[in-house]
Amino acid sequence: MNFLMKIFGTGQDIAPIGAPDSEEVKKQFNSIRWKVFASITIGYAFYYIIRQGYSVIKKPMLNSGVVTPEQIGIIGTIFFITYGVGKFTNSFLSDRMNNKRFFAFGLFISSVTMTCMGLVNSFVPLAVLWGINGWFQSYGAGPSIVSLNQWFSKKEFATLYGVWFTSHNLGSAFAYFVIAWVVTTWSWSMGFVAAGVTSLVGTVFIYLGMSDRPETRGLPNGAVYYGEKTQEEVDALKAQPVGSMQWNEVVKNPAVWILGLASLCVYIARYAVESWGPTYLSTVKGYDIMGAAGVMAYMQVAGIFGAMMCGWISDRFFDSRRNIPALIYGILYTASIAGFVWAPQDFYTDLVCMTFYGFTMGALVCYMGGLMAVDIVPKRVTGAAMGMIGALSYVGASTQEYVTGKLMTVTPVLDANGVQMLDQAGKKMMEYNFGAAPTFWVCAALGATLFPLLVWNAKAKNDE
């Protein structure tokens, strides 16, 4: 732990360069905070190029015979377990870290392991590398939200949280278009390499744009700068042990656990659609890989608007309360997934369902995946709240991956003579049966709608 803190720990406060209201402080604070915001938003999009790139590559891997559906499910489960444990651990640590280094290092190792996955072609090394990738992918969300809290005011936080959350959709859209094109043009192996090499660029972008806490730059604490607290109040908070605050305000808070269960359900349905959606569209509904990727990409575009607007909508129309919009979004989320999996194949129907799904998913993952929990804990333990929610979220994601893999079956398509048939490209034809998996996805979405009702009156706490 001491070794880790020496490399990644937050720096020492340095002498102030001026009074909080001086022109020099205002100029530097404003300049640095927007560089930080650009870095966490664009940087986290690179994290998602890697994560969703794997979803695009799944079906070509299955068709190549390198892995079976059950092995794909196991690989996905390993990733979500390492990611979930890592998000819990590393988000707690991010309250203490120089997140410029922490954030950039996670993406660097994730990019390297993704590239290496394109150089292997068997189950065990793919599972090991994707599991390692999961751990370092967990360096993304906690540092992003802690940095956002350090550099921006409470009044700006919800709206900017929503804008930051669009990074998920930006990275996913890139994967659905560009990585799908690479896989179609060359091979699934090149898809891994392309995603890994592309994301290495993000490492440089993060390191050049990010910053440690304001105090390490000679600037005032964000709460002091925005007039939310006095310096004496901030000093008193700093005197309290971070670990004690994390335990009392986060781990022992029942509302955080309930929101975590809601997020668990959101993530089951979310990763079911995003992880298996391209395969479902191409096998059950008859789309080719680019057509399926196109429908999914429209969903990501809708998700950008859903995430970007959810904080503003709750602030503007619901007095910063998330409960009512969360219920509305939850109902539409459940209905859109049900339409996607059960409505007959029709391009416009699928497009409408995926558009509503994307918009509501962007909002719900933003609300349940952190914003509602961050609303009810002190600023200083933002990372811990994200870690708790993240851990439970990815219990849901890993459960989905394994359960879906078990519920579906894949069998070869045989001709009259019992010989496996080939498609026009000369690849072996397989028949996919999702069984009860779609019902599992819809029930999870319904759970995501109902759980938040249990914390309907949860109030934001002061940073005491």
C-alpha positions as CSV (number, residue, x, y, z in Angstrom):
1,M,0.0,0.0,0.0
2,N,2.8,2.4,0.8
3,F,4.5,1.6,-2.5
4,L,1.2,2.3,-4.3
5,M,0.7,5.6,-2.5
6,K,4.3,6.7,-3.4
7,I,3.6,6.3,-7.1
8,F,-0.1,7.3,-7.3
9,G,-0.9,9.1,-4.0
10,T,-2.1,12.7,-4.2
11,G,0.6,15.4,-3.8
12,Q,1.2,17.7,-1.0
13,D,-0.6,21.0,-0.8
14,I,1.6,23.9,-1.8
15,A,1.5,27.6,-0.9
16,P,-1.5,29.4,-2.4
17,I,-0.7,31.5,-5.4
18,G,-3.2,34.1,-4.3
19,A,-6.5,34.8,-2.6
20,P,-9.4,32.6,-3.7
21,D,-11.1,35.6,-5.4
22,S,-7.9,37.0,-7.1
23,E,-7.8,37.2,-10.9
24,E,-4.8,34.9,-11.2
25,V,-6.5,32.2,-9.2
26,K,-9.7,32.5,-11.2
27,K,-7.8,32.4,-14.5
28,Q,-5.8,29.3,-13.5
29,F,-8.7,27.5,-11.8
30,N,-11.1,28.0,-14.7
31,S,-8.5,26.9,-17.3
32,I,-7.4,23.8,-15.4
33,R,-10.9,22.6,-14.5
34,W,-12.1,22.5,-18.1
35,K,-8.9,20.6,-19.1
36,V,-9.7,18.1,-16.4
37,F,-13.3,17.8,-17.6
38,A,-12.2,17.3,-21.2
39,S,-9.7,14.7,-20.0
40,I,-12.1,12.6,-17.9
41,T,-14.8,12.7,-20.6
42,I,-12.8,11.9,-23.7
43,G,-10.4,9.7,-21.7
44,Y,-13.2,7.5,-20.4
45,A,-14.5,7.2,-24.0
46,F,-11.3,5.4,-24.8
47,Y,-11.9,3.0,-21.9
48,Y,-15.2,2.2,-23.5
49,I,-13.7,1.6,-27.0
50,I,-11.9,-1.3,-25.4
51,R,-14.9,-2.6,-23.4
52,Q,-17.5,-2.4,-26.2
53,G,-15.0,-3.5,-28.9
54,Y,-15.1,-6.9,-27.3
55,S,-18.9,-7.0,-27.7
56,V,-18.5,-6.4,-31.5
57,I,-15.9,-9.1,-31.7
58,K,-17.9,-11.8,-29.9
59,K,-19.9,-13.3,-32.8
60,P,-16.9,-13.5,-35.2
61,M,-15.0,-15.3,-32.5
62,L,-17.9,-17.7,-32.0
63,N,-18.1,-18.3,-35.8
64,S,-14.4,-19.0,-36.0
65,G,-14.7,-21.8,-33.5
66,V,-12.0,-20.4,-31.2
67,V,-14.5,-20.3,-28.3
68,T,-17.9,-21.8,-27.4
69,P,-20.9,-19.8,-26.2
70,E,-20.3,-21.1,-22.7
71,Q,-16.6,-20.1,-22.8
72,I,-17.6,-16.6,-24.0
73,G,-19.9,-16.4,-21.0
74,I,-17.1,-17.5,-18.7
75,I,-14.7,-14.9,-20.2
76,G,-17.3,-12.2,-19.8
77,T,-18.0,-13.3,-16.2
78,I,-14.2,-13.2,-15.3
79,F,-14.0,-9.6,-16.7
80,F,-17.0,-8.4,-14.7
81,I,-15.8,-10.1,-11.5
82,T,-12.3,-8.5,-11.8
83,Y,-13.9,-5.2,-12.9
84,G,-16.4,-5.2,-10.0
85,V,-13.8,-6.0,-7.3
86,G,-11.4,-3.5,-8.9
87,K,-14.0,-0.8,-9.1
88,F,-14.9,-1.3,-5.4
89,T,-11.2,-1.2,-4.4
90,N,-9.9,1.4,-6.8
91,S,-12.8,3.8,-6.4
92,F,-12.2,3.8,-2.6
93,L,-8.5,4.4,-3.3
94,S,-9.3,7.3,-5.7
95,D,-10.3,9.4,-2.8
96,R,-6.6,9.5,-1.8
97,M,-5.0,9.4,-5.3
98,N,-3.3,11.7,-7.8
99,N,-6.0,10.8,-10.3
100,K,-4.0,12.1,-13.3
101,R,-1.5,9.3,-12.9
102,F,-4.1,6.7,-11.7
103,F,-6.5,7.3,-14.5
104,A,-3.9,7.3,-17.3
105,F,-2.1,4.2,-16.0
106,G,-5.3,2.2,-15.9
107,L,-6.0,3.0,-19.6
108,F,-2.4,2.2,-20.6
109,I,-2.4,-1.3,-19.2
110,S,-5.9,-1.9,-20.5
111,S,-4.8,-0.9,-24.0
112,V,-1.8,-3.2,-23.8
113,T,-3.8,-6.2,-22.7
114,M,-6.4,-5.6,-25.4
115,T,-3.7,-5.5,-28.1
116,C,-2.3,-8.8,-26.7
117,M,-5.7,-10.5,-27.0
118,G,-5.4,-10.0,-30.8
119,L,-2.2,-12.1,-30.7
120,V,-3.7,-15.3,-29.1
121,N,-6.4,-17.7,-30.3
122,S,-7.4,-20.0,-27.5
123,F,-9.8,-19.8,-24.5
124,V,-7.4,-19.7,-21.6
125,P,-5.1,-16.8,-22.6
126,L,-8.2,-14.9,-23.8
127,A,-9.8,-15.4,-20.4
128,V,-6.7,-14.4,-18.5
129,L,-6.0,-11.3,-20.6
130,W,-9.7,-10.1,-20.4
131,G,-9.7,-10.7,-16.7
132,I,-6.5,-8.5,-16.3
133,N,-8.2,-5.9,-18.6
134,G,-11.2,-5.9,-16.2
135,W,-9.1,-4.9,-13.2
136,F,-7.4,-2.0,-15.0
137,Q,-10.7,-0.8,-16.6
138,S,-11.8,-0.2,-13.0
139,Y,-9.3,2.7,-12.8
140,G,-11.7,4.9,-14.9
141,A,-15.0,5.8,-13.2
142,G,-13.8,6.5,-9.6
143,P,-11.0,8.9,-10.6
144,S,-13.3,10.7,-13.1
145,I,-16.0,11.5,-10.5
146,V,-13.6,12.4,-7.7
147,S,-11.9,14.8,-10.1
148,L,-15.2,16.2,-11.2
149,N,-16.1,16.8,-7.5
150,Q,-12.7,18.4,-6.8
151,W,-12.9,21.0,-9.6
152,F,-16.6,21.8,-10.0
153,S,-19.4,23.2,-7.8
154,K,-22.4,21.4,-6.4
155,K,-24.7,23.4,-8.7
156,E,-22.7,22.3,-11.8
157,F,-22.1,18.7,-10.7
158,A,-25.3,16.9,-11.8
159,T,-25.4,18.5,-15.3
160,L,-21.7,17.9,-15.9
161,Y,-22.0,14.4,-14.5
162,G,-24.5,13.7,-17.2
163,V,-22.3,15.2,-19.9
164,W,-19.3,13.2,-18.6
165,F,-21.5,10.1,-18.8
166,T,-21.8,10.5,-22.6
167,S,-18.3,9.2,-22.8
168,H,-19.7,5.7,-22.4
169,N,-21.8,6.3,-25.6
170,L,-19.0,8.0,-27.5
171,G,-16.7,5.1,-27.0
172,S,-19.3,2.5,-27.7
173,A,-20.4,4.2,-30.9
174,F,-16.8,4.3,-32.1
175,A,-16.6,0.5,-31.3
176,Y,-19.8,-0.3,-33.1
177,F,-18.8,1.6,-36.3
178,V,-15.0,1.5,-36.5
179,I,-14.2,-1.8,-34.7
180,A,-17.0,-3.5,-36.5
181,W,-15.6,-2.3,-39.8
182,V,-12.1,-3.5,-38.9
183,V,-13.5,-7.0,-37.9
184,T,-15.5,-7.2,-41.2
185,T,-12.7,-6.1,-43.4
186,W,-9.9,-8.1,-41.7
187,S,-10.5,-10.4,-38.8
188,W,-11.6,-10.6,-35.1
189,S,-7.9,-10.5,-34.1
190,M,-7.4,-7.2,-35.8
191,G,-10.4,-5.9,-34.0
192,F,-8.6,-6.4,-30.6
193,V,-5.4,-4.8,-32.0
194,A,-7.2,-1.8,-33.4
195,A,-9.1,-1.1,-30.2
196,G,-5.9,-1.5,-28.1
197,V,-3.7,0.7,-30.3
198,T,-6.4,3.4,-30.7
199,S,-6.8,3.6,-26.9
200,L,-3.1,4.1,-26.3
201,V,-3.7,7.6,-27.8
202,G,-6.1,8.3,-24.9
203,T,-3.4,7.6,-22.4
204,V,-1.3,10.5,-23.7
205,F,-4.4,12.7,-23.9
206,I,-5.3,12.0,-20.2
207,Y,-1.7,12.6,-18.9
208,L,-1.4,15.9,-20.7
209,G,-4.8,17.3,-19.7
210,M,-5.5,15.9,-16.2
211,S,-4.5,17.4,-12.9
212,D,-4.2,16.4,-9.2
213,R,-6.3,18.3,-6.6
214,P,-6.5,22.1,-6.8
215,E,-4.5,22.5,-3.6
216,T,-1.5,20.7,-5.2
217,R,-1.4,23.5,-7.8
218,G,-1.5,26.3,-5.2
219,L,-5.2,26.8,-5.8
220,P,-8.0,26.8,-3.2
221,N,-10.1,23.8,-2.4
222,G,-13.1,23.7,-4.7
223,A,-15.6,24.1,-1.9
224,V,-13.8,27.2,-0.8
225,Y,-13.4,28.6,-4.3
226,Y,-17.1,28.3,-4.9
227,G,-18.1,29.7,-1.6
228,E,-19.7,26.4,-0.4
229,K,-17.4,26.2,2.7
230,T,-14.9,28.2,4.6
231,Q,-11.2,27.2,4.7
232,E,-11.6,26.4,8.4
233,E,-14.5,24.0,7.6
234,V,-12.4,22.3,4.9
235,D,-9.4,22.0,7.3
236,A,-11.7,20.3,9.9
237,L,-12.9,17.8,7.3
238,K,-9.4,17.0,6.2
239,A,-8.5,16.2,9.9
240,Q,-11.1,13.4,9.8
241,P,-9.8,10.0,8.7
242,V,-11.0,9.2,5.2
243,G,-11.4,5.5,6.1
244,S,-13.8,6.3,9.0
245,M,-15.9,8.6,6.8
246,Q,-16.0,5.9,4.0
247,W,-17.3,3.3,6.5
248,N,-19.9,5.4,8.3
249,E,-21.2,7.5,5.4
250,V,-21.1,4.9,2.6
251,V,-20.7,1.3,3.7
252,K,-23.2,1.6,6.6
253,N,-25.7,3.6,4.6
254,P,-28.8,1.4,3.7
255,A,-29.8,3.8,0.9
256,V,-26.5,3.3,-0.9
257,W,-27.0,-0.5,-0.8
258,I,-30.6,-0.2,-2.2
259,L,-29.4,2.1,-5.0
260,G,-26.6,-0.5,-5.6
261,L,-29.2,-3.2,-6.0
262,A,-31.2,-1.0,-8.4
263,S,-28.0,-0.4,-10.4
264,L,-27.3,-4.2,-10.3
265,C,-30.6,-4.7,-12.2
266,V,-29.9,-1.8,-14.6
267,Y,-26.6,-3.4,-15.4
268,I,-28.0,-6.9,-16.0
269,A,-30.4,-5.4,-18.6
270,R,-27.8,-2.9,-20.0
271,Y,-25.1,-5.4,-20.6
272,A,-27.5,-8.0,-21.9
273,V,-28.5,-5.6,-24.6
274,E,-25.1,-4.1,-25.3
275,S,-23.1,-7.3,-25.0
276,W,-25.5,-9.7,-26.8
277,G,-27.5,-7.2,-28.8
278,P,-25.5,-7.4,-32.0
279,T,-25.6,-11.2,-31.8
280,Y,-29.4,-11.2,-31.1
281,L,-30.1,-8.9,-34.1
282,S,-27.9,-10.8,-36.5
283,T,-29.1,-14.3,-35.5
284,V,-32.7,-14.0,-34.2
285,K,-33.8,-11.0,-36.4
286,G,-31.6,-11.7,-39.5
287,Y,-29.4,-8.6,-39.7
288,D,-25.9,-8.7,-41.1
289,I,-23.1,-7.7,-38.8
290,M,-22.9,-4.1,-40.1
291,G,-26.7,-3.7,-40.0
292,A,-26.8,-4.9,-36.4
293,A,-23.9,-2.6,-35.5
294,G,-25.8,0.3,-37.1
295,V,-28.9,-0.3,-35.0
296,M,-26.7,-0.5,-31.9
297,A,-24.9,2.6,-32.8
298,Y,-28.1,4.6,-33.1
299,M,-28.9,3.4,-29.6
300,Q,-25.6,4.8,-28.4
301,V,-26.3,8.2,-30.0
302,A,-29.7,8.3,-28.1
303,G,-27.8,7.3,-25.0
304,I,-25.6,10.4,-25.4
305,F,-28.7,12.7,-25.2
306,G,-30.2,10.7,-22.4
307,A,-27.1,10.9,-20.2
308,M,-26.4,14.5,-21.2
309,M,-29.9,15.7,-20.3
310,C,-30.8,13.6,-17.2
311,G,-29.0,15.9,-14.7
312,W,-30.4,19.0,-16.3
313,I,-33.9,17.6,-16.4
314,S,-33.9,16.6,-12.7
315,D,-32.4,20.0,-11.7
316,R,-34.6,22.1,-14.0
317,F,-38.0,20.3,-13.6
318,F,-37.8,18.3,-10.3
319,D,-35.8,20.6,-8.0
320,S,-32.7,18.3,-8.2
321,R,-34.7,15.3,-7.0
322,R,-33.9,12.2,-9.1
323,N,-36.8,9.9,-7.8
324,I,-39.6,10.9,-10.2
325,P,-37.5,11.0,-13.4
326,A,-35.9,7.7,-12.4
327,L,-39.3,6.1,-12.2
328,I,-40.4,7.5,-15.5
329,Y,-37.1,6.4,-17.2
330,G,-37.4,3.0,-15.6
331,I,-40.9,2.3,-17.0
332,L,-39.7,3.3,-20.5
333,Y,-36.5,1.3,-20.1
334,T,-38.5,-1.9,-19.4
335,A,-40.9,-1.3,-22.2
336,S,-38.2,-0.7,-24.8
337,I,-36.2,-3.8,-23.9
338,A,-39.5,-5.9,-24.1
339,G,-40.2,-4.4,-27.5
340,F,-36.6,-5.1,-28.7
341,V,-36.7,-8.8,-27.8
342,W,-40.3,-9.7,-28.4
343,A,-41.6,-7.5,-31.2
344,P,-41.4,-9.1,-34.7
345,Q,-38.4,-8.2,-36.8
346,D,-38.9,-4.8,-38.4
347,F,-36.1,-2.2,-38.9
348,Y,-38.1,0.8,-37.8
349,T,-39.6,-1.0,-34.7
350,D,-36.1,-2.1,-33.7
351,L,-34.8,1.4,-34.3
352,V,-37.5,3.0,-32.1
353,C,-37.0,0.5,-29.3
354,M,-33.3,0.9,-29.4
355,T,-33.6,4.7,-29.4
356,F,-35.9,4.7,-26.4
357,Y,-33.6,2.1,-24.7
358,G,-30.5,4.2,-25.4
359,F,-32.1,7.4,-24.1
360,T,-33.4,5.8,-20.9
361,M,-30.3,3.6,-20.3
362,G,-28.1,6.7,-20.5
363,A,-30.2,8.4,-17.9
364,L,-30.7,5.4,-15.6
365,V,-27.0,4.3,-15.5
366,C,-26.2,7.9,-14.8
367,Y,-28.7,8.1,-11.9
368,M,-28.3,4.6,-10.4
369,G,-24.7,4.2,-11.4
370,G,-23.5,7.0,-9.1
371,L,-25.4,10.3,-9.2
372,M,-28.1,9.4,-6.7
373,A,-25.6,7.8,-4.3
374,V,-23.2,10.8,-4.7
375,D,-26.1,13.0,-3.8
376,I,-26.5,11.5,-0.3
377,V,-22.8,11.2,0.8
378,P,-20.2,13.8,1.6
379,K,-17.9,15.0,-1.2
380,R,-14.8,13.6,0.4
381,V,-16.0,10.0,0.0
382,T,-17.4,10.4,-3.5
383,G,-15.0,7.6,-4.7
384,A,-16.2,5.2,-2.0
385,A,-19.8,5.7,-3.1
386,M,-18.9,5.1,-6.7
387,G,-17.0,2.0,-5.6
388,M,-19.9,0.5,-3.7
389,I,-22.4,1.2,-6.5
390,G,-19.9,-0.1,-9.1
391,A,-19.2,-3.3,-7.2
392,L,-22.9,-4.2,-7.0
393,S,-23.4,-3.0,-10.6
394,Y,-20.9,-5.5,-11.9
395,V,-22.2,-8.3,-9.8
396,G,-25.2,-7.8,-12.0
397,A,-23.2,-7.5,-15.2
398,S,-21.2,-10.7,-14.4
399,T,-24.4,-12.6,-13.5
400,Q,-26.0,-11.5,-16.8
401,E,-23.0,-12.7,-18.8
402,Y,-22.9,-16.1,-17.2
403,V,-26.6,-16.7,-17.0
404,T,-27.2,-15.6,-20.6
405,G,-24.4,-17.9,-21.8
406,K,-26.0,-20.8,-19.9
407,L,-29.6,-20.1,-21.2
408,M,-28.7,-19.8,-24.8
409,T,-27.6,-22.7,-27.1
410,V,-25.6,-22.7,-30.3
411,T,-25.9,-25.7,-32.8
412,P,-24.4,-26.2,-36.2
413,V,-26.7,-25.8,-39.3
414,L,-26.7,-29.2,-41.2
415,D,-27.8,-30.0,-44.7
416,A,-29.9,-33.1,-45.6
417,N,-26.8,-35.3,-45.4
418,G,-25.9,-34.2,-41.9
419,V,-22.9,-32.0,-43.1
420,Q,-22.5,-28.6,-41.6
421,M,-23.5,-25.9,-44.1
422,L,-21.3,-22.9,-45.0
423,D,-22.4,-19.3,-45.7
424,Q,-21.4,-17.3,-48.8
425,A,-18.1,-16.3,-47.1
426,G,-17.3,-19.9,-46.6
427,K,-17.8,-19.7,-42.8
428,K,-19.6,-22.5,-40.8
429,M,-23.3,-21.7,-40.3
430,M,-24.6,-21.8,-36.7
431,E,-28.1,-21.6,-35.2
432,Y,-28.5,-19.5,-32.1
433,N,-31.3,-20.0,-29.6
434,F,-31.5,-17.5,-26.8
435,G,-34.2,-19.5,-24.9
436,A,-35.3,-17.8,-21.7
437,A,-32.5,-15.2,-21.7
438,P,-34.7,-12.3,-23.1
439,T,-37.3,-12.8,-20.2
440,F,-34.4,-12.6,-17.7
441,W,-33.3,-9.3,-19.3
442,V,-36.8,-7.8,-19.1
443,C,-37.3,-8.9,-15.5
444,A,-34.0,-7.2,-14.5
445,A,-35.2,-4.0,-16.1
446,L,-38.4,-4.2,-14.1
447,G,-36.3,-4.6,-10.9
448,A,-34.4,-1.5,-11.8
449,T,-37.7,0.4,-11.9
450,L,-39.0,-0.9,-8.6
451,F,-35.9,-0.8,-6.2
452,P,-35.5,3.1,-6.2
453,L,-39.0,3.3,-4.8
454,L,-37.6,2.1,-1.5
455,V,-35.4,5.2,-1.2
456,W,-38.0,7.7,-2.6
457,N,-37.5,10.1,0.3
458,A,-33.7,9.8,0.7
459,K,-32.3,13.3,1.3
460,A,-28.9,14.7,0.3
461,K,-26.6,15.0,3.4
462,N,-24.4,17.9,4.2
463,D,-20.6,17.3,4.1
464,E,-20.3,17.1,7.8
